[in-house]
Amino acid sequence: MRSFFNKLQWKIILLFFLSVGLAVGTFSLLIPLLSAIYDRYPTFRYATKLHTIRYGLFRINEIASFPVWQAVMVAFLFIFYVLLLSWGTTRKLTSIFKGVKRMEEGNMDERIRVRSNDEIGMLADQINTMAERLQISLQEERMATQAKNELITNVSHDLRTPLTSIIGYLRLIEEDKYKDEVELRYYVNIAYEKSKRMNRLVSDLFDYTRMGFGQIPLNKTSIDLVQLSGQLTAEFTLQLKNHQMEIELFPPQDKLWIYGDGDKIMQAFENLITNAMRYGKEGKKIHVHVAKENEEAVVRVINFGPPIPSMELPYIFDRFYRVEKSRSLDTGGAGLGLAIVKSIIELHDGSITATSSPQQTEFIVRLPLSEVKQ
């Protein structure tokens, strides 16, 4: 920025001295030229028109001999040359001023069209860059506001539904509107299950918020991803069997060491398997493939249920996003599971993607390998 102003300052100084030089030079050439024309003009004293011209030249030559008028003429010539030499710069500055004025009025799509390689062109480019960044910031602010409103709406809906149910069943109990102890325990059990769902939702929301702000601590150690995957599939075997499903692990022969928080990594894969169990139950099975690819540990969680529509696929990792739009907890979760998975994986410098076809839906997790066991 200092270089910019230094160049502009020197340009103004150069313009000043150049105008002075041109004014003095023009005056120095103009007066002898007028005198020469006067001296060589033919003498036709009785030709009125020619006499008038001769007389005019005589008066100019006579006036120019006075120092005051000389100064006035030089000043006039100086102003003329300043305006002439600065016309291009003035035109560019006017264009910049008009563009900034339109931006000030809220037209952030406006761009200043000044094409030059001098300081004025640099100024126009910087203003355009600033306008682009400001436009992006305003768009991000609008998106953040929209996301906040959607978050409040979704949280309110997902909390209100089970809470309304809990209040309804507790009212029945409080008003003794049950036949016997069996029905009483049935009402209590429903209220208890709804309470657990609310607790899970609040816990997931809290975890996701902390991850989004980078406030969640990671207790990183060396983890054998093959062993962790085996433990995970073993834990889900019975639960899947109760849902008439099965899970199969396809591990590599060698161990795959990664450096991360074991509990968080486990939570991420638990969410993926739970998601596969919930939406892939029609396929009756879940496959977990673990492999090494390009110095990365790659885990693929595959279910064989209905495909995810292609238009929905880019948004499945967004918070509170669900392919099934009713937001009923009977047909799915709160829409935070995959968002949490994505946050956990990215906290470990990894990535997650998804593909879906009529045959299978595949979630692919990539994590950097640890060079040595730590």
Secondary structure as GFF3:
##gff-version 3
##sequence-region A 1 374
A	DSSP	alpha_helix	2	40	.	.	.	ID=ss1
A	DSSP	alpha_helix	48	63	.	.	.	ID=ss2
A	DSSP	alpha_helix	67	85	.	.	.	ID=ss3
A	DSSP	alpha_helix	87	104	.	.	.	ID=ss4
A	DSSP	alpha_helix	119	174	.	.	.	ID=ss5
A	DSSP	alpha_helix	181	212	.	.	.	ID=ss6
A	DSSP	beta_strand	220	224	.	.	.	ID=ss7
A	DSSP	alpha_helix	225	242	.	.	.	ID=ss8
A	DSSP	beta_strand	246	250	.	.	.	ID=ss9
A	DSSP	beta_strand	257	261	.	.	.	ID=ss10
A	DSSP	alpha_helix	262	279	.	.	.	ID=ss11
A	DSSP	three_ten_helix	281	283	.	.	.	ID=ss12
A	DSSP	beta_strand	285	293	.	.	.	ID=ss13
A	DSSP	beta_strand	296	303	.	.	.	ID=ss14
A	DSSP	three_ten_helix	313	315	.	.	.	ID=ss15
A	DSSP	alpha_helix	337	347	.	.	.	ID=ss16
A	DSSP	beta_strand	351	356	.	.	.	ID=ss17
A	DSSP	beta_strand	361	368	.	.	.	ID=ss18
###
